[in-house]
């Protein structure tokens, strides 16, 4: 019998062979789907419904686009990949393939008639096809689910625990001790509500299991102990100290997508219920806006965010919420969604929950700041960065790991990639990489052409405190090949391309990582909204609309691509110019998506020397919607 309820094949021939095999083997009838059909994207909907889907690689011709589609849809962790190949095809190379795959549980290889005969081992040969290349893409695809997903399986007994800890994990809902008995061996954590009936009996089930236990009480604090020690009266081990949870959002649902630069609704005071909208609250809110009119709105579900995005600013008054926890939760939710927030009467408890840096942003912004369109958007960007960086469910689980003293799932590693043919720009490029505050960053420099001194590698490595690699590329290589050489040297899960002469804010890499986390797009970037024109000593802004949305246009010096998808589209095209635009088209062509985040923290520098993009200053000045004299980089979010 086959354990799979859905088998996706690359070709009609493979699907036919698989169908015949499982039928002959007397297996249950799994659905068999061929990617050769024009409606191949329907496979994504099928995978979402399947409990155990399998993708069978035939000749590899469609692996790239499926890999990109699965990655974009966050479905990679649910798919097992089987390579259909026989000894007669691979010959002596099979043993090496098996050895490589022995440590990669996401990828399996079976032989015809061997094992449990669940999958036939058939390969439809194409002479130009390299099975090792397919293997590499698939292994990276399998790795992705373990890197970017917490990967924890958590069993929940009770609704309070699931509400507080049910994001960023595989949720297993349990109805009682018997459910727990069946599932406990496969769980990493068991979360119990404090009022759960029969804790003693549940403790007996958990005893001896490897799952850690978390007890959640109604005050949103977590008490933790390893295994059953929390419940066993005979154990000499004491429960660990209680841990307070800060507010958290699921960034897949609460994020700045759809942010509105226009502010048609004026200032709004948000309250938890109508009874709290009294005269004192309205006076406090009006005072906070400097006497500007304030309307009142009752906080509802997530749909209220759509309306609040058009507000000039949302005023939160402490008396408008029943508890410091409900006030802090609303502050985090609005900030993560990009809604500009200003706070009056922020009590110490709520301040501690959101953190000092974010609380300072809420308290210090003035109504005058929010009336200015550019300043309003920059304030929104600063708030959302902190909320999405420090207050997601993933970060909440990291805090729990730290409290327990156990290893945590690391962040995705990013490689900053800089290709340059200008020795005199090296110091500037180093300074822009060095100021990045993303904690898991490495750098790859590709020195393109002659003119670099013999000690340049040492100078670059000495200029950064992060892992750095330097590669020299001959001048006859086109830029696309130069960039591909750099990506092959990258260890990161993502590659962020930076230019040697542009300006970047300290949060630039964080902005791209966060945009990927809430959009799911394998290619994210900023548009060149802010431009510094050195000959005129003028800073302009253009194309301000269209951020936080799918796009076909991002700046060549401000994008980040998922490395597995870069592989799936065969990397950058062999072009001297336009390789970035071609990458956008190729990612879209395999079913991926491209996301444009806000433009703050990136300034395109037009100094008139050696630009690959041939456009004079008048081109940019004609597009300007606003401008500042001089290099006003603070206005640009740097």
N, C-alpha and C positions, 0 to 999 in steps of 0.2 A: 504494500500500500504506500502511496505517496503522502507525505505530510502536508503537501501544498494544496491550497484551494484555488490558486491562480498561477498559471505558468505563462510568462510572456516570452515570445520567441522573436528573433530578429527577422525571420523570413517565413513565408508560407511553407516552404519545404521543411524547415525545422519544425514548425508547428504541426505539420502532417505527421512527421516521424515521431514526435513526442506523443501525439494523440494516439497513434497506433501502438506505441510501446506501453503507455499506461493502461490502455485497454487490454492488451495481451497479458499484462501483469496482474490484471484483476483489481486494479486500484479504484478507489472512489473517483467519481467523475470530476476532475478539476476543470476549471475554465482554462482554455488555451487560446492565447491571443497573439496575433502576428503583427509586428511593427511594419510589415510591408504594405499593409492596408493604408490608404490615404488618411484614414481616421485614427492614426496611431496615437494622437494625443489623448484619445479616450482611455488609453492605458492608465493614465494618472487617476482618473475617477475610479477605475476598477481597483487600483492598488489601495486607494483610501478605504475601500469597503472590505478588502481581503484581510484575513487574519494572518496568513502566512504566504506571501507572494514570492515567486522565484523568477529571476530573469536568466534565460539561457542564452549565452553568447554563442553565435554560430560563426559567421565569417568576420564579425566585428564592424561591419559597415555602418551599423546604426547605433553602436554603443555610445559614441560621442554625444549624439543629440539626446539619447535617453538619460545619460549621466547628467547632462546639464539640466534637463527637465526635472529629474528626480531631486537634484541638489536645490534647484530653485523652489520646488514645492515642499522642501523639508521632508521628503519621503525616503531618503537614502537609508536611514536606519531601519526601515521596515522591509527592505528587499534583500534577499539572499541571491548571490550571483553564482551560477555554475558555468564553468567553461566546458563546452562540449568539444572534446578532442580525444583522439585515440593514440595508442602507442605507434601505430603505423604512420601517423602524421608528424608527431613531434620527434620520434626516434629517441636519441640519447638525451634530448633536452627535457624530457618529461620529468626525470628525477629532480632536476634543478627547479623546475616549476613547482613540483610538489613540496620541495624543501622550503621554497620561498613562501608558499601559501600555508605552511603548517602553523605559522604564528599569526595568521590573519583569519580569524573566525568568520569574518563577513564574506569570505570567498571560499568556495568549495570546488573540488574537482573529483568527478566520479568516472569510473571506467565501465565500458559496456559489459553487462553480465556480472559485474563485481558488486561487492557490498550488499546493500539491500535492494539493488536494482530499481531504485526509485526514479532515476533519470538516465536516459540513454546517453552514451558518450559518442557523439557523432559530430564531425566537423565538415562543413561545406567549404572546400579548399579554394582559396584564391592565392595565386602565386605571389602577389605583391603584398599580401597581408602578413604582418609580423605579430604573432601571438603575444610576444613579450610586451609590445606596446599596449595591447588591449589589457593585459594583466596589470600593467602599471596604472593605467587609468582606473581600473576597477578597484585596485588596492587603495588608491587615494580616495575613491568614492566611499569605500568601506571605512577608511580611517576618519572621514569627515564626521560621520555620525557620532563617533566616540569623542572627537575633539570639541565639537560645538554643542553637543547635547550633554546635560548633566549625566544622563545614563542611569540615574538611580531609579530603582523600582521601589515604590513606597506604597504600603498598604494603609488604608485609612479606615478607622472605626469611629465614625462621627463626622458631622458636617463642619464643626468649628475648625478642626485640624486641617481638613481639606481646603477650607477657605483661606487659611493662613499659609499653608505650605504646599498646596496642590499645583503650583505653577512650576514649569521647568523640569518636571519629573514625569516618569511613567506612573500614572495613578492606577492603583488596584483598590477598588471599593470592596469593603468587607462588611458583612452583615452580622457577624458574630464569631464566637470561638471556633466553630467548625470550619467556616470559611478561612479563618486565619490558619488553622491547622493544615489545611490543604496547600496554602500559598506561602507559608512562612519561609520555607527553604529557598525560595526564589526571590525574597525581598531583601533590600538593603536597610530599610527602615520600616518600623511600624509606628504609626501615629495614632494616639488614642485621645479622645476627649476626656477631660477630667471627670465628667459625670457618666462615663461609660459603665454600664452594669456588668457585674461579674469580673472585676479586674483580677481577682485571685485566680479564677479559672483561666483567664487569658494569660496571666503570668505563667501558669503551668505549661501552656502551649508554647510560649516564647522561650522558655528556659532551655538552654543548650543550643538555641539557634544563633546564627551569626548576625541576624538583623539587630540593629540598634533600636532602642525604644525611646520615643518622644511622647511626653504627656503634655497636652495643651489645655490651659484653663481659659476661662471666659475673659480674663483680664489681658489676653493676648501676650502671655509670657509662656516660655517653654521650659519645662524641666526635663532633663535628659539623663539617661544612664545607659550603660552598655548592657545589652541583653536584658535579663529579667531582674537585674539587681534592684531596679526601682520598686519592684513589687514583692520580692522575696523577703519574708520576715526573718529567715534564718541566715541570710547572707551577711557577711561582715563588711561588704562594700556599701558605702553610703551613696545616696543619689548625688549627682552633681548639682552645683548651684543653679538656680533658675536663671533664665536668660530672657531679656526683654527683646521683643521683635520690633523693628522699625517698619513703617508702612512700606508696602511693595506693590508694584504693578506688573502685569504681564504685558511686555512691550509689543507683543504681536497684536494686541487689541487696543492698547492705550499708547499712542505715539503721535508725533506731529504731522502725520500724513493729512493733507487737506488744510494745512495752516493758511489762514487768511491774512494778507497784508493790509487789507482794508478794515477800518473799524467804524462800522455803521451804527452800532448799538450803544455807544457811549460807555459810561462806567456802570458796572453792575455789582451790587452787593449780594453775595450768595449765602443763603441760610439753610439750615438742616430741615426746618419745618416752618410753616407759616406763623406759628405761635411765637417764634423768636424774632420776627420782623417788627420789633417795637420801635418807638421813637428814639430811644437811647441808641439802639444799634444804627439807625439811619443817620443820627447825628454824628456818631463815631466814623461811619463810612464817609460822610460828606466832609468831615474835617480831614480825613486821610487824603481825599482828592483835592484839597485846597479850595473847597467851596463849590466845586463843579457838581452838576446834578448827578444823582445816583438813583438808579432803579433797583428794585429788589426781585430776586428770582429764587425759587426753592430748588435745592439740589435734588435732582432725580437720578436716573440711570446714566449710562454713557452717552445717550442721545443728547443730553443737555450740553455736552461739550461742543457739538456742532453749532449751537446757538451762541455759546460763550466765545467761540473763536472770532466772532465779529464784534465783540466788545472791545472798547479801547483798553480796558483793564478790568479785572475782577478783584473786588475788595472782599477779603475774608476777615470778619470780626470775631474775636474769641467767643463772645456771648452768643453768636449765631449757631454754635455747635454744642452738643450735649456734653462731650468729653474732649480732652486734649487729643485723644487718639483719633476721633472722628475728624477733628480739625486738621491734624497732621496728614491723615489719609487723603483728604480732599486737596490739600496743598500739593502733595506729591502727584496725585492723579492729574490735576490741572497743569502742573508744570511739565510733566512728561508728555502731555498732549499739545504742548506749545502755547497754551493759553496764558497771556501775561497776568501775573498774580502780584498783588500788593496786600500786605497784611497790617491790620490794626489789632492792638491788644493781644500780642503773641505771648502766651504764658510759657514759663520755663519748661514745663513738661513737653508741650508740643514742639518747642524749640529744640529740645534734646532729641526728639524722635526724627526730625528732618535733617538734623545736623547743622552745625554753626555756619558753614559756608553758604548753604542754601537759605537758611533763615536770614542771613545778612542781606541776601539778594531780595528776599520778600519784603524786608523791613526798610531798606534804604532807597528803593526805587521811588521816584516821585511821579505824581500825575502829569507834570510837565514833560517828563521823559517819555511817557507813553503816548502823549499827543503827537510827538514827532514819529513819523512812520518808520524811519530807519532805526531810531533808538528803541522804539517799541519792539521791532523784530529782533534786534540784538539782545535786548533783555530776555525775550522769549527763548532765544538760543542758549543763553547762559543758564537759564533755569532748567531747560530740558536736558542739557548735557549732564548736569549734576543728578537730576532725578533718574535718568536712564542709566547712568553709570553706577549709582550707589543704591538704588531703591527698586531693583527688579527681583523677581523670585530667585533667579540664579544667584544674585548677590546675597540674598537671604540664606540660601543653602551654604554658600561659602562661609558666612558668619557662623552658622551652626557647626560646620566642619572645624573651624578654628576653635570654637568653644569646646568641642569634644577632643581637640588635639589630634585630628586625623587628617590625612592628605586630602586636598580639595582638587576638584577639576580645574585645571589651569585655563587661562584665557587663550584665545586664538593668537598664534604668533603672526606678526606682520613683518614683512621684509620691505624696507624702503629701498626703491630701485632708482638710481641716478645714472644716466648715461650722458657723458659729456665729451666734447672735443675741444674744450677751452680750458687750458691749464690755469688761466687767471681767474676762473670762476670757482675753483675748488674750495677756497676758504669760505666763500659765501654759502656754497652748498652744504659744507660741513656745519656751519653755524645754524642752518635751518633744520638739519636733522638733529643736531645736539639739543635743540630747545624743545623737542617733542616730549610730552609727558606720558605717552602710552607705555605701560610697564613691560610689555613683552615685544620689544622691537629690535630688529637687527637691520643691517644696511649692506647693500651690494652696490659698489661703484664699478661702472664699466668705462674705461678710458679708451675713447674711440679715436684712433689715429696716432700720428706722431706728435712730437712737441712736448710730451710729458717727461720730466726728468726721471732719472733712474731711481731716485729715492721717493717717488710719489706714493708708492704703496705704504711705506713707513709713515709718511706725513699724514695720509688719510687715516690709517689705523690709530695713530697717536692722537688724532683730533676728535675721536669719539670714545665714549665709555661703554659702548655696546659692541656686541659681536659684529665685526666688519670684514667683508671680503672684497678684494679688488681684482678685476680682470681687465686685461688689455685686449682690444679688438683692432684688427688692421683697418686702415682708413678705407679700403675698398669694400668693406662690408656695408650693406645698406642698414638704415636705422632699425628696421623691423628685426633683422637678424641679430643686431647688437643687443636689442632689448631681450630677445629670446635667450641669448647666451647668458644674460644676467639673471633671468628668471630660473634657468636651469641650475644656477648656483644658489638660489634662494632656498632656505629651509622653512620659510614661513608658510602658514596655511593660506595667507593672502599676500599679494604683492601690491604695494602702493607706489605708483610712479610719481616721482617728484622731479622738477626741472632744476637746473643748476643756477638759474638767475632769478627765480620767482621768490616771493615772500610768503611765509607760512606762520600761522599762529601756533602757540604751544599745544593746542587741543586738536590740531588738524587731523592727525591719525585717529584719535579718539572719535572725532566726528564721523569718519568713514566707517569705523568699526560699529558704532552705534547705529548708523544708517543701515548697515547690513543686518544688524540684529533685529530691527523692527520691520524692515522691508522684505527680507529674505532674498533680495536680488543678489546674484553672484557678481555683478558689476555695479559699483556705486561711485559717485563722484560729485564734484562741485562744478558749477559753471563758472566761467571767467567773468563774474559780475563786476568785480573791482579791478581796475586797471590803473597802474601808475605810469604816466607818460613823462619820462625823465627829461626829454628836450624842452617840454613846456612846464615842467615841475608842477604837474596837475594830477590829481587823483579823481577818477570818475567812477560812477556806478551805472551799469546798463543791465538790461534783461532781468530786472529784479523779480518779476513774477515767474511762476512755474516751478518753484522749489518744492521739495517734499512730495514728489510725484514721479511716476514713470516718465522716462524721457528717451530721446535719441541723441541728445547733445550734452556732453560733459567736456570739461577742459582736459587737454592732453597731459597737463602737469599736476592734476589733482584728482586722480581716480584710483580705485583699489579693485582688483579682480581676484576672485577665488582661484587658487592655483589649479584645482581639478578642472574647472571650466576652461581656463587658459589651455590646458592640455586637450580638453575635449574638442576645442575649435582649432587645434593645431597651432596655437600660439599667435603671435603677431604676424601679419602678412609681410612678405618681402618687399617692403616699400621704403622709400627715402623720406616721404612725407605722407601724412594722412593715415599712418598706421593705427592711430588711436580711434579715428572714425571707423576704420575697417573693423577693428575689434568690436565696437558697438554693434555693427551690422552682423558680425558673425555670431555674437552671443544671442542676439535676437533671432537669428536664423536657426539656431538649434533649440529654440523654445525657451531660452532664458529671458531674464528681464534686466533692465537697466534703471537705476534709481538716481535721481538728482536730489541731493540734500541741500541745505542752505549754503549760501556762498561766503559766509563770514569766515575769516581765518585764512583766506587765500587771496593774494594779490598778484595778478599778471604784471610782470615788469617789462615795459617796453622802453629799452634804452637805445635802440637803433643800431645795435651791433650784432651781426651774426644770427639773426632770427630765422628759424626755418619757416615761420609763418610770415609771409611777405605782405605786410599791410602798414601804411603810414599812420601817423597820429590822427589825421583828419578822419580816417575810417572809424576810429574809436570815439572821437569827440562827437561825431554826428549821431552816434548811438546813445550818448550819455543822457540819462534821465535826471541825474544829480551830480554835483562835482564839488571838490574842495581844493583850495589852493595849497600847493606843497604836497609832501608825502604824509597825508593824514591817515596813518595806518590804524590808529585807534578807532576811527570812524569805520574802518573795514573789519574790526573785530580782532586786530592783532595787538 
